[in-house]
Amino acid sequence: SYELTQPPSVSVSPGQTARITCSGDALPKQYAYWYQQKPGQAPVLVIYKDSERPSGIPERFSGSSSGTTVTLTISGVQAEDEADYYCQSADSSGTYPWVFGGGTKLTVL
Amino acid sequence: EVQLVESGGGLVQPGRSLRLSCAASGFTFDDYAMHWVRQAPGKGLEWVSGISWNSGSIGYADSVKGRFTISRDNAKNSLYLQMNSLRAEDTALYYCAKVYSNYGDWYFDLWGRGTLVTVSS
Protein backbone atom coordinates (compact mmCIF):
# COMPACT_ATOMS: atom_id res chain seq x y z
CA SER A 1 0.00 0.00 0.00
CA TYR A 2 1.03 3.64 -0.14
CA GLU A 3 0.99 6.62 2.21
CA LEU A 4 -0.41 10.12 2.11
CA THR A 5 1.47 12.74 4.12
CA GLN A 6 -0.09 15.91 5.51
CA PRO A 7 1.31 18.58 7.85
CA PRO A 8 -0.11 18.12 11.36
CA SER A 9 -1.20 21.71 11.67
CA VAL A 10 -1.72 24.94 9.77
CA SER A 11 -2.59 28.29 11.34
CA VAL A 12 -3.94 31.39 9.64
CA SER A 13 -5.68 34.60 10.63
CA PRO A 14 -9.25 35.28 9.51
CA GLY A 15 -9.40 36.53 5.95
CA GLN A 16 -6.06 35.02 4.99
CA THR A 17 -5.46 32.05 2.71
CA ALA A 18 -4.82 28.60 4.13
CA ARG A 19 -3.04 25.95 2.11
CA ILE A 20 -2.97 22.33 3.23
CA THR A 21 -0.83 19.87 1.32
CA CYS A 22 -1.06 16.13 0.86
CA SER A 23 1.85 14.22 -0.64
CA GLY A 24 2.03 10.69 -1.97
CA ASP A 25 3.77 8.77 -4.72
CA ALA A 26 0.47 7.48 -6.09
CA LEU A 27 -1.12 10.90 -6.51
CA PRO A 28 0.05 11.53 -10.09
CA LYS A 29 -1.94 8.44 -11.10
CA GLN A 30 -5.09 8.80 -9.03
CA TYR A 31 -7.48 11.41 -7.77
CA ALA A 32 -7.43 12.94 -4.31
CA TYR A 33 -10.36 13.93 -2.16
CA TRP A 34 -10.59 16.25 0.84
CA TYR A 35 -12.82 15.92 3.89
CA GLN A 36 -13.51 18.45 6.61
CA GLN A 37 -14.23 17.17 10.11
CA LYS A 38 -15.39 19.37 12.95
CA PRO A 39 -15.33 18.16 16.58
CA GLY A 40 -18.01 15.58 17.31
CA GLN A 41 -19.11 15.39 13.67
CA ALA A 42 -18.66 12.97 10.82
CA PRO A 43 -16.38 14.02 7.93
CA VAL A 44 -17.82 16.04 5.07
CA LEU A 45 -16.46 16.00 1.51
CA VAL A 46 -15.22 19.44 0.45
CA ILE A 47 -13.20 18.62 -2.71
CA TYR A 48 -13.40 15.65 -5.07
CA LYS A 49 -11.39 14.61 -8.13
CA ASP A 50 -8.47 16.86 -7.04
CA SER A 51 -10.24 20.16 -7.67
CA GLU A 52 -14.00 19.78 -7.97
CA ARG A 53 -16.26 21.29 -5.34
CA PRO A 54 -19.46 19.51 -4.28
CA SER A 55 -22.66 21.47 -4.27
CA GLY A 56 -23.15 23.36 -1.04
CA ILE A 57 -19.43 23.82 -0.37
CA PRO A 58 -18.42 27.52 -0.35
CA GLU A 59 -16.41 28.83 -3.28
CA ARG A 60 -13.53 29.73 -0.98
CA PHE A 61 -12.61 26.01 -0.94
CA SER A 62 -10.51 24.92 -3.92
CA GLY A 63 -8.12 22.14 -4.80
CA SER A 64 -5.14 21.67 -7.08
CA SER A 65 -2.66 19.01 -8.03
CA SER A 66 0.98 19.05 -9.07
CA GLY A 67 3.02 15.91 -9.36
CA THR A 68 3.01 13.99 -6.11
CA THR A 69 1.31 16.78 -4.13
CA VAL A 70 -2.28 17.93 -3.95
CA THR A 71 -3.28 21.12 -2.17
CA LEU A 72 -6.47 22.24 -0.49
CA THR A 73 -6.74 26.02 -0.52
CA ILE A 74 -9.18 27.98 1.60
CA SER A 75 -9.32 31.61 0.54
CA GLY A 76 -10.60 34.23 2.94
CA VAL A 77 -10.61 31.83 5.87
CA GLN A 78 -13.46 32.19 8.30
CA ALA A 79 -13.65 31.12 11.94
CA GLU A 80 -16.09 28.37 10.97
CA ASP A 81 -13.41 26.75 8.79
CA GLU A 82 -11.44 25.70 11.86
CA ALA A 83 -11.47 21.92 11.64
CA ASP A 84 -9.44 18.85 10.81
CA TYR A 85 -8.89 18.19 7.12
CA TYR A 86 -8.08 14.78 5.62
CA CYS A 87 -7.00 13.81 2.14
CA GLN A 88 -8.00 10.43 0.73
CA SER A 89 -7.14 8.59 -2.43
CA ALA A 90 -7.93 5.38 -4.27
CA ASP A 91 -6.73 4.02 -7.59
CA SER A 92 -8.87 4.15 -10.72
CA SER A 93 -10.40 0.76 -9.96
CA GLY A 94 -11.09 1.47 -6.31
CA THR A 95 -8.66 -1.28 -5.38
CA TYR A 96 -8.10 -1.92 -1.69
CA PRO A 97 -6.65 -0.68 0.53
CA TRP A 98 -7.95 2.85 0.57
CA VAL A 99 -5.81 5.43 2.27
CA PHE A 100 -6.30 8.58 4.32
CA GLY A 101 -3.69 11.17 5.10
CA GLY A 102 -2.88 11.71 8.76
CA GLY A 103 -4.98 14.85 8.91
CA THR A 104 -4.23 18.55 9.32
CA LYS A 105 -5.63 20.69 12.11
CA LEU A 106 -6.53 24.11 10.73
CA THR A 107 -6.48 26.77 13.43
CA VAL A 108 -8.01 30.17 12.76
CA LEU A 109 -6.11 32.59 14.98
CA GLU B 1 -34.17 10.63 4.55
CA VAL B 2 -30.81 9.47 3.26
CA GLN B 3 -28.86 8.17 6.23
CA LEU B 4 -26.60 5.55 7.74
CA VAL B 5 -27.05 4.49 11.36
CA GLU B 6 -24.41 2.40 13.08
CA SER B 7 -25.02 0.24 16.15
CA GLY B 8 -23.41 -2.53 18.14
CA GLY B 9 -20.54 -0.70 19.78
CA GLY B 10 -19.72 -0.95 23.44
CA LEU B 11 -17.16 -1.95 26.03
CA VAL B 12 -15.50 -5.31 25.40
CA GLN B 13 -12.58 -7.14 26.93
CA PRO B 14 -9.40 -7.78 24.96
CA GLY B 15 -9.61 -11.00 22.96
CA ARG B 16 -13.41 -10.95 22.78
CA SER B 17 -15.67 -10.32 19.79
CA LEU B 18 -18.17 -7.69 18.73
CA ARG B 19 -20.42 -7.27 15.70
CA LEU B 20 -21.20 -3.83 14.33
CA SER B 21 -24.20 -3.09 12.14
CA CYS B 22 -25.03 -0.22 9.82
CA ALA B 23 -28.61 0.37 8.69
CA ALA B 24 -28.99 2.27 5.42
CA SER B 25 -32.06 4.16 4.29
CA GLY B 26 -33.12 6.67 1.66
CA PHE B 27 -31.08 5.23 -1.21
CA THR B 28 -30.78 2.00 -3.19
CA PHE B 29 -28.37 0.17 -0.90
CA ASP B 30 -27.43 -2.63 -3.29
CA ASP B 31 -26.20 -0.15 -5.91
CA TYR B 32 -23.24 0.95 -3.81
CA ALA B 33 -20.05 -0.27 -2.24
CA MET B 34 -19.81 0.31 1.49
CA HIS B 35 -16.87 0.73 3.83
CA TRP B 36 -15.96 0.96 7.49
CA VAL B 37 -13.66 3.75 8.68
CA ARG B 38 -12.52 4.19 12.27
CA GLN B 39 -11.12 7.00 14.37
CA ALA B 40 -9.28 6.37 17.61
CA PRO B 41 -9.82 8.99 20.32
CA GLY B 42 -7.97 12.15 19.36
CA LYS B 43 -6.51 10.53 16.25
CA GLY B 44 -7.08 10.64 12.50
CA LEU B 45 -9.29 8.65 10.17
CA GLU B 46 -8.22 5.09 9.40
CA TRP B 47 -9.74 3.04 6.59
CA VAL B 48 -10.73 -0.39 7.94
CA SER B 49 -12.57 -2.41 5.30
CA GLY B 50 -14.66 -2.21 2.15
CA ILE B 51 -17.16 -4.39 0.29
CA SER B 52 -18.56 -4.06 -3.22
CA TRP B 53 -22.27 -3.89 -3.99
CA ASN B 54 -22.51 -7.64 -4.57
CA SER B 55 -19.91 -8.72 -1.97
CA GLY B 56 -17.69 -9.85 -4.84
CA SER B 57 -14.79 -7.59 -3.85
CA ILE B 58 -13.70 -7.22 -0.24
CA GLY B 59 -10.65 -5.62 1.30
CA TYR B 60 -9.12 -5.01 4.71
CA ALA B 61 -6.47 -2.84 6.28
CA ASP B 62 -3.41 -4.79 7.36
CA SER B 63 -4.16 -3.84 10.96
CA VAL B 64 -7.41 -5.85 10.99
CA LYS B 65 -6.79 -8.52 8.35
CA GLY B 66 -7.55 -11.99 9.68
CA ARG B 67 -9.50 -10.63 12.67
CA PHE B 68 -12.32 -8.57 11.12
CA THR B 69 -14.91 -9.70 8.57
CA ILE B 70 -17.09 -7.33 6.57
CA SER B 71 -20.40 -8.46 5.12
CA ARG B 72 -23.67 -7.07 3.86
CA ASP B 73 -27.28 -8.13 3.50
CA ASN B 74 -28.82 -6.22 0.62
CA ALA B 75 -32.29 -7.55 1.44
CA LYS B 76 -32.01 -5.87 4.83
CA ASN B 77 -30.16 -2.74 3.63
CA SER B 78 -27.50 -3.53 6.18
CA LEU B 79 -23.71 -3.60 6.47
CA TYR B 80 -21.85 -5.51 9.15
CA LEU B 81 -18.40 -5.76 10.69
CA GLN B 82 -17.57 -8.86 12.72
CA MET B 83 -14.63 -8.04 14.95
CA ASN B 84 -12.78 -10.91 16.62
CA SER B 85 -9.67 -11.06 18.82
CA LEU B 86 -10.14 -7.42 19.75
CA ARG B 87 -7.17 -5.43 20.98
CA ALA B 88 -6.83 -2.20 22.93
CA GLU B 89 -5.67 -0.50 19.74
CA ASP B 90 -9.04 -1.28 18.11
CA THR B 91 -10.65 1.24 20.46
CA ALA B 92 -12.24 3.81 18.17
CA LEU B 93 -15.37 5.38 16.79
CA TYR B 94 -16.40 3.21 13.85
CA TYR B 95 -18.07 4.92 10.92
CA CYS B 96 -20.06 3.29 8.17
CA ALA B 97 -19.58 5.10 4.85
CA LYS B 98 -21.22 4.89 1.43
CA VAL B 99 -19.01 4.98 -1.64
CA TYR B 100 -19.54 7.09 -4.73
CA SER B 101 -17.81 5.64 -7.76
CA ASN B 102 -17.81 6.78 -11.37
CA TYR B 103 -15.10 6.35 -13.99
CA GLY B 104 -12.14 6.31 -11.65
CA ASP B 105 -13.70 8.62 -9.09
CA TRP B 106 -13.92 6.92 -5.68
CA TYR B 107 -14.90 8.65 -2.47
CA PHE B 108 -17.22 8.64 0.51
CA ASP B 109 -20.34 10.70 -0.05
CA LEU B 110 -22.35 9.68 3.00
CA TRP B 111 -21.23 8.90 6.55
CA GLY B 112 -23.02 7.67 9.64
CA ARG B 113 -22.53 9.23 13.05
CA GLY B 114 -20.41 6.31 14.23
CA THR B 115 -20.55 3.73 17.01
CA LEU B 116 -17.93 3.67 19.74
CA VAL B 117 -15.97 0.52 20.48
CA THR B 118 -13.88 0.43 23.63
CA VAL B 119 -11.57 -2.52 24.21
CA SER B 120 -10.47 -2.67 27.82
CA SER B 121 -10.27 -5.07 30.71
Boltz contact constraints between the chains, C-beta under 6 A:
constraints:
  - contact:
      token1: [A, 33]
      token2: [B, 107]
      max_distance: 6.0
  - contact:
      token1: [A, 42]
      token2: [B, 111]
      max_distance: 6.0
  - contact:
      token1: [A, 42]
      token2: [B, 113]
      max_distance: 6.0
  - contact:
      token1: [A, 43]
      token2: [B, 111]
      max_distance: 6.0
  - contact:
      token1: [A, 48]
      token2: [B, 107]
      max_distance: 6.0
  - contact:
      token1: [A, 49]
      token2: [B, 105]
      max_distance: 6.0
  - contact:
      token1: [A, 86]
      token2: [B, 45]
      max_distance: 6.0
  - contact:
      token1: [A, 90]
      token2: [B, 106]
      max_distance: 6.0
  - contact:
      token1: [A, 92]
      token2: [B, 104]
      max_distance: 6.0
  - contact:
      token1: [A, 94]
      token2: [B, 101]
      max_distance: 6.0
  - contact:
      token1: [A, 94]
      token2: [B, 106]
      max_distance: 6.0
  - contact:
      token1: [A, 96]
      token2: [B, 50]
      max_distance: 6.0
  - contact:
      token1: [A, 96]
      token2: [B, 59]
      max_distance: 6.0
  - contact:
      token1: [A, 97]
      token2: [B, 59]
      max_distance: 6.0
  - contact:
      token1: [A, 97]
      token2: [B, 61]
      max_distance: 6.0
  - contact:
      token1: [A, 98]
      token2: [B, 47]
      max_distance: 6.0
  - contact:
      token1: [A, 100]
      token2: [B, 45]
      max_distance: 6.0
  - contact:
      token1: [A, 100]
      token2: [B, 47]
      max_distance: 6.0
  - contact:
      token1: [A, 102]
      token2: [B, 44]
      max_distance: 6.0
  - contact:
      token1: [A, 103]
      token2: [B, 44]
      max_distance: 6.0
